[in-house]
Amino acid sequence: MAALYYLFDGSVPIGPFELSELVRRPGFSAEVLVFPKGASGAESWQPAGSFPDIVQALQFGAFSAPSASAPAAAPNVFAAQTEQQTLAQPASKLILVVDDDPDMRNFIGMSATMDGFRVVTATDPVNARGKLKQRPVDLIVTDLMMPGQGGYEFLRTLQGTDSNDVPVFVVSGSALDASTIAMIRQEANVIAFFPKPVDLDRFLGALHKQLKTLRPSPRAIPKRDGTTW
């Protein structure tokens, strides 16, 4: 029995087509993605040139294909699926939030948790270093101005430890000039700086981008008083 193949028209699969119908379609070429009938899984979509019977038909001109503009070839939906499959789940990543303000600490921690991340919090740099000794983390979010040892000093103490290459997001409610911000961002592990009040969508987007995680569908955003928008 002759093999049958599906094509993707840019929105849905169409077919199945016999080989003679397939190669006669306008714009059909070895680069067009096809799906053999009876196969399963998105990975079964392959360039037509991957199938010997199609290659033979194209090479020897067994069928005449009229010239026309090529249809949408690679289905973007499968490219998107492939990209998503390479992203980690947020639950596989642990974030340490360091802030002496309990409202801000809970706000950032809750927001990250609602987006799927695991979160551990610390009230100050000393507490944070204790948490880091207990378990490794994938990213640190730290306030800059805290009583006792501040965020900048905390960043410096990370150097030469097992956490010296952990990416850091810095948040601050203080009015800092450009030169101070530039100095902070010169620290090797400081990836981003966010002024308070934190732009939550930008902040969460940056977390997922840095940690290469799959961002969930939009959901209610927590406010500092514990309610949601």
Secondary structure, 3 states (H helix, E strand, C coil): CCCEEEEECCCCEEEEEEHHHHHHCCCCCCCCEEEECCCCCHHHCEEHHHCHHHHHHHHCCCCCCCCCCCCCCCCHHHHHHHHHHHCECHHHCEEEEECCCHHHHHHHHHHHHHCCCEEEEECCHHHHHHHHHHCCCCEEEEECCCCCCCHHHHHHHHCCCCCCCCCEEEEECCCCCHHHHHHHHCCCCEEEEEECCCCHHHHHHHHHHHHCECCCCCCCCECCCCCEC
